[in-house]
Amino acid sequence: MNRQHRILAIDDDPLTLRIVERVLQKHGYEVFTALDGHDGLQKAHVLKPDLVILDIMMPGLDGFQVCRRLREDPETAVITVLMLTARGAIDKPASDPVDFAQRVRDQLKGYRVGASDFLTKPVKAAVLVERVQSLIWSGGVKD
C-alpha cells in the first residue's frame, strides 16, 4: 500500500503557503506549513517530511540558514529541499546584469548549503507538481 508523501512548506507569506498546500493536496500529498524558519525546523524534526519547500527570503532564519541546519542535523540531513524564490531564476531573461548575477549567486549558495532544486515565484501549479514528483521519485522515497 502506498503511503501519502509528506511535504513541509516553509514561507513567511501565508498566501503562498495556502496555494502550495491546496495544489499539492489535490495531488495526494500530505502538506504541512510553517511561517518562519524556526517553526519549520521544529516541524521538520517532528514530521520527517519527504520534501521541504523552502522560501529563501524570510525574516529571522532565511532559507539558506534553514537548509544548512537541516543538512547539519543527522535526523533531517536526508530530507530533499526545493527552494522557492521571488528573486528570479537564472534561466529567465535578465534585463539587469547585476540582478542576473545575484540570481546566479543565490542558486550557487543554495546548492552549497544543500538544496536539490529551485523554483521561481510565482510558480504555475503544473510546474510545482511536476518538480515535486520528480524530486520525490529521484530521492528514492519509499512507499
Order of alpha helices (4+ residues) and beta strands (2+ residues): beta-alpha-beta-alpha-beta-alpha-beta-alpha-beta-alpha
